[in-house]
């Protein structure tokens, strides 16, 4: 197995193992309409959205560097 495949397999295993830690909260009970509408503005959701945005920026920068190095 090549080292590239080993790195990808290791990353996949680590991401799969960490999915349990990505839960913002235990669950939902019965809520009123206002609670459901304001739920998306909690701190944990804001942090999750920032994390996703940061991930997108990192992947785009990595792809740009990769394309730049291939053209040389």
C-alpha positions as CSV (number, residue, x, y, z in Angstrom):
1,X,0.0,0.0,0.0
2,X,1.3,3.4,-0.9
3,X,1.8,6.1,1.7
4,X,-0.8,8.3,0.0
5,X,-3.4,5.5,0.5
6,X,-2.3,5.0,4.1
7,X,-2.7,8.7,4.9
8,X,-6.2,8.7,3.4
9,X,-7.2,5.6,5.3
10,X,-5.8,7.1,8.5
11,X,-7.7,10.3,8.0
12,X,-10.9,8.5,7.2
13,X,-10.6,6.4,10.4
14,X,-9.8,9.5,12.6
15,X,-12.8,11.4,11.1
16,X,-15.1,8.5,11.7
17,X,-13.9,8.1,15.3
18,X,-14.5,11.8,16.0
19,X,-18.1,11.9,14.8
20,X,-19.4,11.2,18.3
21,X,-17.6,14.3,19.6
22,X,-19.3,16.5,17.1
23,X,-22.7,16.5,18.8
24,X,-23.8,19.9,19.9
25,X,-26.4,18.6,22.4
26,X,-28.2,15.5,23.4
27,X,-31.5,16.0,21.7
28,X,-34.7,17.9,21.3
29,X,-37.8,17.9,23.4
30,X,-41.1,19.5,22.7
31,X,-40.5,23.2,22.0
32,X,-42.6,26.2,21.3
33,X,-42.4,28.0,17.9
34,X,-40.1,30.7,19.2
35,X,-37.7,28.2,20.7
36,X,-37.5,26.4,17.3
37,X,-36.9,29.7,15.4
38,X,-34.2,30.9,17.7
39,X,-32.5,27.6,18.1
40,X,-30.1,28.1,15.1
41,X,-28.6,31.2,16.8
42,X,-26.9,29.3,19.7
43,X,-23.2,29.4,20.5
44,X,-22.6,25.8,19.5
45,X,-24.2,26.3,16.1
46,X,-22.1,29.5,15.5
47,X,-18.9,27.6,16.3
48,X,-19.9,24.8,14.0
49,X,-20.6,27.2,11.1
50,X,-17.3,28.9,11.7
51,X,-15.5,25.5,11.6
52,X,-17.2,24.6,8.4
53,X,-16.2,28.0,6.9
54,X,-12.6,27.6,8.0
55,X,-12.5,24.1,6.5
56,X,-13.8,25.5,3.1
57,X,-11.1,28.2,3.2
58,X,-8.3,25.7,4.0
59,X,-9.4,23.2,1.3
60,X,-9.6,26.0,-1.3
61,X,-6.1,27.3,-0.4
62,X,-4.7,23.7,-0.5
63,X,-6.2,23.2,-4.0
64,X,-4.9,26.5,-5.2
65,X,-1.3,25.6,-4.0
66,X,-1.6,22.1,-5.5
67,X,-2.7,23.5,-8.9
68,X,0.0,26.1,-8.8
69,X,2.7,23.5,-8.1
70,X,1.5,21.2,-10.9
71,X,1.7,24.0,-13.5
72,X,5.4,24.6,-12.7
